[in-house]
Amino acid sequence: MKKLITLYILCLFVPVLQAQESKHEKIKALKVAFITEKLALTTEEAESFWPIYNSYDDTMHKLKYEEMGKIKRTLKETPLESLSETRAKKMYQEWLSLENHMCSNRRNMLTQLEAVLPYSKIMMLQRAEWEFHRKLIDQLRNEKRKGKERKK
């Protein structure tokens, strides 16, 4: 009976997990197209750039959404008045460590890019990332507004 219940629960969550993964993949594809257009990479630059950037991006995704997500979930699930100073300190240290790891990952990617791109394109990458995130947030806000308007 336990196996049947476990199987049933898995069947419920697999489509949700697949939807989340496909959403991430769609966003990633849009980001690749956006950055490619903004940076106007040559063939040689693209061949060197994308492996470096994809490795960086995959690591950042894991750190932000998996590792940092654990801390966020714990904070949401734990009533603040019951959070002990010892537990808070441990969570703080984990958070600080993740922040340092994300900075280190970014610094490492930029250092690697110095060998394959001119500095002007590295700076255009920063701008392209900002613009992409801004457009993504704006699009999500518009979709949320449209959803609220449909409910009225």
N, C-alpha and C positions, 0 to 999 in steps of 0.2 A: 504494500500500500504506500509506503514511504517513497519507493522508487517511482510509482505512478504520479504522486503529488509533485515530486521533484521534476519529473518529465513535463508535467503540465505547466509548472511555473516557468521552466526553461522555454517552452513553446510560446508563452506569453511575452517573454522579454527579448527573445531573439529578433523579432521584427523591429522592436524599439531600438535595439542596439544597432541593427543594420541601417535603420533610418538615420541615426545619429552619425554613423560612419560615412554613409553616402553624402550626408549634408556637409561633413568635414571635407570629403573628397571634392565636392562641387565647389566649395569655397576655395580650396587649394588650387583647383584648376583655373578659377577666375583670377586668383592672385598671380598665378604663373603668367597668364595671358596679359594681365595689367602690367606687371613688372617687365615682361619682355617688350611690350610696346613702349613703355616709358624710358627704358634704358637703351633701346635700339642697339642691342648687342650684335657684334659680328658673330659669324659662325664659330670662329676660334674662341672668342670670349664666352659664348654661350656654352660651349663644350667644357670649359673650365669652371664657369660660374655655377651652373645648375647643380652639379654634385656637391659643391661646397654649401650652397644655399639650402638645398633640400636636406642635407644632413643637419644643418643648423635648425631649420624649421621643424623637422621631426623631433629633435631633442627638445626644442622650446615647447612644442605641443605637449609632449609627455610631461615636462616639468610643470607647465601651467595648468593643464587640465586633469592630469592624473595625480601628480604629487601634491600640488597646491590644492586640488579639489578635495583631497583627504582632510586637509586642515580646515578648509571652509565647511565641509560637511560636519566635522566634529564641533566647530564653533556654532553652527546652526542648531545642532541636536543637543548641545549641552546648555542647560540654563546657566546664565552668567553668574548667578549667585552661588551655584554649586561648583564652579570652576576653581579648583584649588590653585594656590600660588605655584606649587610644584608642577602641576599639570600645565598651567599657563606658561611657565618658564620653558618647559620642554617643547611645547607647541611653538613658542616664540623662537627658540633656537632652531627648530626645524624650518620655520618660515624664513629666518635669516639665512640659513644655509642654502635654501632653494633660491632666494634672491641673489646670493653670491654666485651660485652655479649658473643662473640665467645670465648674469653680467659676464661671467667668465666665458660662457658659450658664445655670447655676442661678440666679445672682444676677440676670441679665437677665430670666429668667422671673418671678422673685418681684417684681421691680420693676414689670413689666408687670401682674402680678396685683393690685398695690396699687390700680390705677386701676379694677378691675372687681369686686373682692371685698372684703368686710370683713376686717379682720385676723384675726378669729376663724376664718373659713373658710380663710384661708391657713394658719393653724396647724393646723386640722383636716386640711388636705391633707397636711401633713408627717406627722401621726399616721397618716392613712390609708395613706400610702406605706409607712411602717414596718410597719403591721399587715399590709398586702398581702404585702410581702416575707417577713415572718415566716411567714404562712400558706403561701406558695408553697414556702419552704424545708421547712417541716414536711411538706407534702404530698409533696415529692420524697423526703424521708427515709422516709416511710411506704411509698411505692411501691418504694423500694430494699429496704426490709426485707421487704416482701411477695415481691419477686422472689427474695431469698435464701431465704426460707422455702419457696417452690415448688421450688427446686433441691434441697432436702434430701430 
